[in-house]
Amino acid sequence: MAYNPTLLPLLIVASAALIAFLADALTLGRFMPWLGGASSIAAGASIFVEHMALGADLYWDLSASLLGIYLSLAVAAGLFFIAFHPITRKMTGSLVGLLLTLLVGSLILVSAQSLLLLFIGLELQVLPFFALLAWPGSGRAALESAFKYALLAGLASAQFAIGVALIYLGDGSLAVIPPMGDMTANVFGMMGVLALLVALSFEIAAAPFHAWVADIYQGAPAPFLIFLGGVGKVAIMGALITLVAATPKLEIPVAIIAATSIVVGNVLAYRAGHLRRMLGYSAIAHAGYFLAALAAGPLGIIAAAIYALVYGLMNVGTFMGLSALPENSIAIPWSALRERQPVLAGLLGLTLLALAGMPPSIGFFAKLLVIIADVHDQAYWLAILLALGSAFSFAYYLSALWKPAVLSNPERLLRRRSWETFAALGIVILLFAWLLMPYGLS
Amino acid sequence: MILVTVLILLPWCAALWLSAQKQAGQRLAMTIALIELLLTLILRFAPDSMGTLGHGLHIPYLGGLWTLHAGPLGSTLALLCALLIPVSLAFAWRLPEFRSLASAVLVMAGALFGIFYAQNVLMFYIFYEILALAGAFLILRSGHKNRAAALQFLLYTFVGSLLFLVALVVVYVLHGQQTGVYNFSILQLADTRISAGLGIWLFLGMVAGLAVKMPLFPLHSWAASGYGHAAPAGSVFLSGAAVTAGAYGLIHFAIPMLPQAALEFAPVGIILGAIGTLYGAFLALNAANLRLFAAWASVSHMNLVALGLFALQSQAIHGSVFLLIAHGVVSAGLFGVVSVMENRGLTGEWAGLGGLFRRAPRLGAWMLFFFLAGMGLPGLANFPGEFLSLAGAFRVLPWAAALATLGILAGVVYFLRAYERIMLGPLNHTLPETLKDLQQGEWLLFWVLGLLTLWLGLDPQVILSHLGILLSTHSAELIQGGGHGV
């Protein structure tokens, strides 16, 4: 087989995953987070080198390489971060192996140009979560959420497979950009593309396919939500970008799903009353903002890629902060957290503001780009809906910041010196990363 | 450029430092406040010291985000704002929540300086949002620590300002499509061609964002709960300085960007301002306690400012800008009086007051002084502003101006009635036996504010004579050509 350079990042991560799976048997598990992190960074670097390389079915185009580099670095940061978390004490090697498998799937999702590869990527990134969400050491709620996730994600995968089959039935091609016209050339293709859209909307929890998200966010262990929210969803967003960029006709259904998600997500999040559930519901609204960008033509594609990236960063920050809290906390005990982990508390507060879209954090600039894209595409109603939605979102994000919560036993808060460094880095990124925007766009 | 950058960032650094400290840090906050006052004085009276206009933080498609320029209006308002920082801090000196109040005030001050010196509209917007968040924090952490009031303030301002953002982005995209230059600089955006039908919607969006902060009539209801629940020392800054941001945004950004739409909106704006003036006056007449009274009085005056602005007539705009500045000083005095009373353990409910003059004659005298200023007594600060706004508005829409004049009349009634309830009449028996009159520091503060009030009232030319240059740089064509004339 000829050497295919576009596969290099995948090969690096996949071989590291294999090594990690074997490491448990050799009792070398505790080194694996570092190996996994290093290989993820190597994968990110190789994507940087492969930028714009067109392979057989993989294409590291602008949005793919942007998201690919982000995903690799996020997984690396996540691995380094959870290395200090007690949940990684058991079976560390397998854990790292699963997370790297997730990264392989995610990288395939963002860069694939073939429906079959997209499906493989989807499976590779969904399957590890079945195990991760119910990892030994987490409670009953986690088990329940893992079961729900398995059921619903399985359903979504089946839907995706049906979509692929229908498109193949229509034009006999598995390419995202078929040789003639686009995938919606005939009625089967149309149905198939819609099925793909539904399946992917399911995965990013856009309304009306959002029912699972709050339960998972509530029950799953916080360290793995770093990966679910900050890596898994971003990869699905990457797949959606590929799909919609190739099929402009999808813009209308995407706009409808976006509008529903913004409304439903904000209303549900406002009424949630539980910190994790609020974050879950607000994820629906963020899926809506992302889709609102996607519905806005070529400029919207760029805005969507940046929104996905920023959304991922904010999620990583949020759940890094929440990892220090006991799993069942329904609000953030700010005073205790500030005492034990001052910088991490700062990061958590900042991510909540960034999620709401407070300038000058990157959350604001991502939303600004989406509004510009919508206005440019003359979708004024989406821009106004987005503005109202994000103004409304201040109500619940700031309640989470303001609500006084007391922790009965502050000793239950984890205390890790090294996390403070991560948090400081995160604060710098969230506040100043928009300065890099001009370099990312070129 | 460097001077202004320091002016904006210094209070933020100080606020960050304060929030990390354990002790209260009054000295530090006051030092910073005085440095800021000095800097704004330099910038106002020696604008050349600003140096060259730089284009910092240039980002493709957004323009130079840190592009500063100093106009006479911005510098004057910045001076007002810088004056109110030490005043507000001094009134809060002994409060237990001094640290959070001071950091909120300092963050707001930095944001306001950013607003007044911003040349890029996106930069203006970013500072405007930070101002709103810090204002909400002030309401949340001082006085009654009421979360609902803070949230209400935040929602009002954020819904408004995000609509402003959408309208701004529409102008930006249109300008980009017409000229190929995508940039948020006001100098660029002011030359966008916009159809009349779209323009009026855009202007409505901008008014929603900017007028909510003033607060203009139908958007005013956050003011009662905001000023009513924050510590009065914080309200000094909130009502005196923070509200000027909305008016400045209208004069400097919204009207020059959409002059035609502004002209179409003018009658509506005048009517809303007139209704607000009268309505605020009636609410003040009926206010449940002293804080709310001062809040509604401030709302009533700010609506008069809006009336003068929307009249788009030279005299009225002169009056309105003057009143904006005078209102800052007088409102600081009013809330200062409230703050002094609350520091002595008085709740401010009418039932617990009466005959206070016998116990604290100095306080009574200063209160009378500021109440008279608030009424618009000739010779004190508010009078020239009120007179000119109304005189200008009479030429444009006489009946609405007449309505607003009724509001001024009602002002005389509510101020006198409140004074009677607090200071005159039989001594209320629930008043504590030993009530201290004004002490040295408080006395000094009232002297400063009082002399300013007197100065502005007796020699309004101090400001009015500069407004000619000041407004011509902002909207000369508008006022002489397109507006309602001189």
Boltz contact constraints between the chains, C-beta under 6 A:
constraints:
  - contact:
      token1: [A, 359]
      token2: [B, 126]
      max_distance: 6.0
  - contact:
      token1: [A, 359]
      token2: [B, 129]
      max_distance: 6.0
  - contact:
      token1: [A, 360]
      token2: [B, 126]
      max_distance: 6.0
  - contact:
      token1: [A, 371]
      token2: [B, 169]
      max_distance: 6.0
  - contact:
      token1: [A, 372]
      token2: [B, 169]
      max_distance: 6.0
  - contact:
      token1: [A, 375]
      token2: [B, 169]
      max_distance: 6.0
  - contact:
      token1: [A, 375]
      token2: [B, 170]
      max_distance: 6.0
  - contact:
      token1: [A, 375]
      token2: [B, 173]
      max_distance: 6.0
  - contact:
      token1: [A, 376]
      token2: [B, 173]
      max_distance: 6.0
  - contact:
      token1: [A, 383]
      token2: [B, 166]
      max_distance: 6.0
  - contact:
      token1: [A, 384]
      token2: [B, 166]
      max_distance: 6.0
  - contact:
      token1: [A, 387]
      token2: [B, 162]
      max_distance: 6.0
  - contact:
      token1: [A, 387]
      token2: [B, 166]
      max_distance: 6.0
  - contact:
      token1: [A, 391]
      token2: [B, 158]
      max_distance: 6.0
  - contact:
      token1: [A, 391]
      token2: [B, 159]
      max_distance: 6.0
  - contact:
      token1: [A, 391]
      token2: [B, 162]
      max_distance: 6.0
  - contact:
      token1: [A, 394]
      token2: [B, 154]
      max_distance: 6.0
  - contact:
      token1: [A, 394]
      token2: [B, 158]
      max_distance: 6.0
  - contact:
      token1: [A, 395]
      token2: [B, 155]
      max_distance: 6.0
  - contact:
      token1: [A, 402]
      token2: [B, 147]
      max_distance: 6.0
  - contact:
      token1: [A, 438]
      token2: [B, 59]
      max_distance: 6.0
  - contact:
      token1: [A, 438]
      token2: [B, 60]
      max_distance: 6.0
